[in-house]
Amino acid sequence: MVKRRNNLNIDLEDSQLGQLKGKRDQVIAATKTLELAAQNASWAIKDFHAEFATIIGKLQNLSDEQIDALKELSLDALPEKGAFLGTNTSLFGGRAVEEELTPTGRKKRKREVDPLMPKKPMTVFLAFSTQQRAVIRAEREKQGLPPLINVDMANEVARLWMLLPEEAKEPYKIKYQEKLADYHQRKEEYMASKNPAAAATAAELVAAAAVAEVADEEFADAVEDVEDADEKPKEKKAKKEKKAKKEKKEKKRKE
């Protein structure tokens, strides 16, 4: 079928036109994913500045006794201590980090994780994403459709999240806050078991970092989904080219 527009003849059955539409849809989906990431990044930055000021204020107001109590702690008992005192540990990750030299002379980062350390709960978007991915896979399997590749799955989950009303997002947020509070409680108990003398001071610092930790993880999730959306563009292009060649050969064979 040929359609005329602006003095141009357009063949609506042209395979190149179909590929162009497909690329246009990819751009639209990627743009929506980026909009979601930008929104989450904006929230994360605002929360970071607010909590950064709070944490710095608490550190400046520490008494000599509290500082001495922190110095008494070992890095295994309180990984956050190293971040406050300038040693090589993670402030929000709760894990000690060591560096070793590779054969080329470069420093290689090595993480050591205490198996007894409480695990952080999944963030709001990650919990939604995990749930929806399972639902989408089950529905497609029921319909006899092939599973979506990573980029298409990421785009679909991002689209569903953006269409979800705020009141529908609220249960995810409430559940996350409950799990986060439980996580911090168990983390304080874990650190208190390592060094009871400094448990009170450590609890104050962990509580001050809690909200900033939420913003940090939400931003990481958003960025991770954007990276996931761009994961396999070359593979998709190769697959389309292979399909086009196959169709061309089939057409010649019929002729």
matplotlib code that plots the C-alpha trace (Angstrom):
import matplotlib.pyplot as plt

x = [0.0, 1.4, 0.4, 1.1, 2.1, 3.8, 4.4, 6.2, 5.1, 5.4, 5.2, 3.6, 4.7, 8.4, 10.5, 12.8, 9.7, 8.9, 12.4, 12.2, 9.0, 10.6, 13.6, 11.2, 9.4, 12.7, 13.6, 10.2, 10.6, 14.2, 13.1, 10.5, 13.1, 15.4, 12.6, 12.0, 15.7, 15.9, 13.0, 14.5, 17.9, 16.3, 14.7, 17.9, 19.9, 17.5, 17.5, 21.2, 21.8, 19.3, 20.8, 24.4, 23.8, 22.2, 25.0, 27.7, 25.9, 25.8, 29.5, 30.4, 28.5, 30.1, 31.6, 35.2, 33.7, 31.7, 34.7, 36.9, 34.1, 34.2, 37.9, 37.6, 35.6, 37.2, 36.4, 34.9, 32.4, 31.5, 32.4, 31.0, 33.7, 36.3, 34.3, 34.0, 37.7, 39.1, 40.0, 39.0, 35.5, 32.0, 29.8, 26.5, 27.5, 28.4, 31.3, 35.0, 36.9, 40.5, 42.8, 45.5, 47.8, 47.2, 50.1, 49.9, 50.4, 46.9, 44.9, 42.2, 39.2, 38.2, 35.0, 34.8, 31.3, 30.4, 27.8, 26.2, 25.6, 21.9, 20.9, 19.4, 15.8, 15.0, 14.1, 10.6, 11.2, 13.3, 10.5, 8.0, 10.3, 11.0, 7.2, 6.3, 9.0, 7.7, 4.1, 5.1, 7.1, 4.2, 1.7, 3.8, 4.5, 0.7, 0.1, 2.8, 5.0, 8.8, 10.3, 11.3, 15.0, 16.5, 16.0, 12.4, 11.6, 13.3, 11.3, 8.0, 8.6, 9.6, 6.4, 4.2, 5.8, 5.3, 1.6, 1.1, -0.9, 0.7, -1.9, -1.0, 2.7, 2.0, 1.8, 5.3, 6.6, 5.0, 6.3, 9.8, 9.9, 8.8, 11.6, 14.1, 13.3, 13.6, 16.9, 18.4, 17.1, 18.8, 22.0, 22.2, 21.8, 24.5, 26.9, 26.0, 26.9, 30.3, 31.0, 28.3, 30.2, 29.9, 26.5, 24.5, 26.8, 26.9, 23.1, 22.8, 25.2, 23.4, 20.0, 21.3, 22.6, 19.4, 17.4, 20.4, 21.0, 17.4, 18.1, 21.4, 19.8, 16.8, 19.3, 21.4, 18.2, 17.2, 20.7, 20.8, 17.5, 18.8, 22.0, 19.9, 17.7, 20.9, 22.4, 22.2, 21.6, 24.2, 22.6, 19.2, 20.6, 22.3, 19.1, 17.1, 19.7, 19.7, 15.9, 16.0, 18.5, 16.3, 13.2, 15.2, 16.4, 12.8, 11.5, 14.1, 13.3, 9.6, 10.4]
y = [0.0, 3.4, 6.6, 10.1, 12.8, 16.2, 15.3, 12.0, 8.5, 6.4, 2.6, 1.5, -2.1, -1.2, -3.2, -0.2, 1.9, -0.9, -0.9, 2.9, 2.6, 0.1, 2.4, 5.2, 3.0, 2.2, 5.9, 6.6, 3.8, 4.8, 8.4, 7.4, 5.3, 8.3, 10.5, 8.1, 8.1, 11.9, 12.2, 9.7, 11.4, 14.8, 13.3, 11.6, 14.8, 16.8, 14.1, 13.8, 17.5, 17.5, 14.4, 15.4, 18.6, 16.6, 14.1, 16.8, 18.7, 15.6, 14.9, 18.5, 18.2, 15.0, 15.3, 14.1, 11.1, 10.1, 10.5, 8.4, 5.7, 5.6, 5.2, 2.2, 0.4, -2.1, -1.7, -5.2, -4.1, -0.8, -0.3, 3.2, 4.3, 4.1, 6.5, 9.1, 8.8, 8.8, 5.1, 3.0, 1.8, 2.5, 5.0, 3.6, 0.1, -1.2, -3.3, -3.0, -2.5, -3.6, -2.8, -5.0, -4.6, -6.6, -8.0, -4.8, -2.6, -1.3, -1.3, -4.0, -3.3, -6.3, -6.4, -8.4, -9.2, -10.4, -13.2, -12.2, -8.6, -8.0, -7.6, -4.4, -4.7, -4.1, -0.5, 0.5, 0.4, -2.8, -4.5, -3.4, -4.4, -7.9, -8.5, -7.2, -9.2, -12.4, -11.4, -10.5, -13.7, -15.8, -14.1, -14.4, -18.1, -18.7, -17.0, -19.1, -16.0, -16.0, -14.3, -10.6, -9.7, -7.5, -4.2, -4.8, -6.1, -3.0, -0.7, -2.5, -2.4, 1.3, 2.0, 0.2, 2.1, 5.5, 4.7, 3.5, 6.1, 7.5, 5.8, 2.4, 3.1, 3.8, 0.1, -0.5, 2.5, 1.6, -2.0, -0.7, 1.7, -1.2, -3.5, -0.6, 0.1, -3.6, -3.7, -0.8, -2.3, -5.6, -3.7, -1.8, -5.1, -6.7, -3.8, -3.8, -7.5, -6.6, -3.7, -2.9, 0.1, 2.2, 0.9, 4.1, 6.4, 4.1, 3.9, 7.7, 7.8, 4.9, 6.6, 9.8, 8.0, 6.0, 8.4, 9.3, 5.6, 5.3, 8.1, 6.6, 3.2, 4.7, 6.6, 3.5, 1.6, 4.3, 4.4, 0.6, 0.4, 3.0, 1.0, -2.2, -0.5, 0.1, -3.3, -5.0, -2.6, -4.4, -7.8, -6.4, -4.8, -8.1, -10.0, -7.6, -7.7, -11.6, -11.6, -9.1, -11.4, -14.4, -12.7, -11.5, -15.1, -16.5, -13.9, -14.8, -18.5, -17.9, -15.8]
z = [0.0, -1.1, 0.6, -0.7, 1.9, 1.3, -2.4, -1.3, -2.0, 1.1, 0.9, 4.2, 3.7, 3.3, 5.8, 6.4, 7.5, 10.0, 11.3, 11.7, 13.7, 15.9, 16.6, 17.3, 19.9, 21.5, 21.8, 23.4, 25.9, 26.7, 27.2, 29.7, 31.6, 31.7, 33.0, 35.8, 36.6, 36.5, 38.9, 41.3, 41.1, 41.9, 45.0, 46.0, 45.7, 47.9, 50.5, 50.4, 51.0, 53.9, 55.6, 54.9, 56.9, 59.7, 59.9, 59.8, 62.5, 64.8, 64.2, 65.1, 68.4, 69.6, 73.0, 73.8, 75.7, 72.6, 70.3, 72.7, 72.7, 68.9, 68.9, 71.2, 68.5, 66.1, 62.4, 62.4, 65.1, 63.5, 59.8, 59.8, 62.2, 59.5, 57.3, 60.1, 61.1, 57.6, 57.1, 54.1, 54.8, 53.4, 55.3, 54.1, 52.9, 56.3, 54.9, 55.3, 52.1, 51.6, 48.6, 47.2, 44.2, 41.0, 38.8, 36.7, 39.8, 40.0, 43.2, 43.3, 45.6, 47.7, 49.8, 53.0, 54.1, 57.6, 57.1, 60.4, 59.3, 58.7, 55.1, 53.7, 52.4, 48.7, 47.9, 46.8, 43.1, 43.3, 45.2, 42.6, 39.7, 41.2, 41.6, 38.2, 36.4, 37.8, 36.8, 33.2, 32.8, 34.0, 31.8, 28.7, 29.4, 29.9, 26.5, 24.8, 24.1, 24.4, 27.4, 27.1, 26.8, 29.5, 27.7, 26.9, 30.4, 31.9, 29.7, 30.5, 34.3, 34.1, 32.1, 34.6, 37.5, 35.8, 35.2, 38.7, 40.8, 43.9, 46.2, 44.6, 45.3, 49.0, 50.1, 48.7, 50.5, 53.8, 53.6, 52.8, 55.7, 58.0, 56.7, 56.9, 60.5, 61.4, 59.5, 61.5, 64.7, 64.0, 62.8, 66.1, 68.0, 65.9, 66.6, 70.3, 70.5, 69.1, 71.5, 74.1, 75.5, 72.4, 71.2, 72.2, 70.3, 67.3, 67.3, 67.0, 64.0, 62.2, 62.7, 61.3, 58.2, 57.7, 55.5, 53.4, 52.9, 51.4, 48.9, 48.0, 47.2, 45.3, 43.1, 42.5, 41.5, 39.0, 37.4, 37.4, 35.4, 32.9, 32.4, 32.1, 29.4, 27.3, 27.9, 24.5, 21.6, 19.4, 19.9, 19.0, 15.8, 14.8, 15.4, 13.2, 10.4, 10.5, 10.3, 7.3, 5.5, 6.1, 4.8, 1.7, 1.0, 1.4, -1.0, -3.7, -3.3, -3.9, -7.0]

ax = plt.figure().add_subplot(projection="3d")
ax.plot(x, y, z, "-o")
ax.set_aspect("equal")
plt.show()
